[in-house]
Amino acid sequence: MRFATVYAVFLTLALIFIVACMEKPAPAPEQKPGAGLSSADAASIGTTVPTIVELSDMYVSPETYDLKVTVAEIVRGEKAGEFLEKAGASKEQTRTDSEYILARVRFAYSARGAPGDKPWELSGVQFSAFSEDGKPFGSASIVALQSGLKPSLRSGDTLECWLAFVVKKSERKPVMTFNPGGAWFRLY
């Protein structure tokens, strides 16, 4: 009797193990097209891409902040040059085969925890433009909407500014990356 009970329990466990091994693993969650996770899957105009920023100094562990980035508008070519002139921004002379692309970008910055008091400084070197085949065009210049506006955010702040890039006129599908965060956006 005892042998039959042990045998039944063993057989039941073996069957459960075999069935569990035969089940297919749960599928990985699908990413929406245009989620901004790579240059090939760059987010389109108007798409908000959530990312994180970690800030620390030498003596304190890093604090994590959520940053939502949205490219709201793109202006290219002569219109972009005219906009820069009206804004009074310093404008470099472009080569005959190049032109300006302006991206109006919105940022929303919020702390994930306490103390959440570290400001985040926006800089043009955090953005780079690339051609469709991955060739770099360089970093952006920040063009503020209001004179004297400092591109700095504290938790709960939002900011909107223009980023200026110089790209080849022949480039039909340039993209922009934001680092830190690794978010990608279309510039077309």
Buried (B, 14 or more C-beta within 10 A) or exposed (E): EEEEEEEEEEEEEEEEEEEEEEEEEEEEEEEEEBBBBEBEBBBEBEBBBEBEBEBEEEEEEEBEBBBBBBBEBBBBEEEBBEBBEEBEBEBEEBEEEBBBBBBBBBBBBBBEEEEBEBEBEBEBEBBBBBBBEEEEBBBBBBBBEEEEEEBEBBBEEEBBBBBBBBBBEEBEEBBBBBEEBEBBBBBB
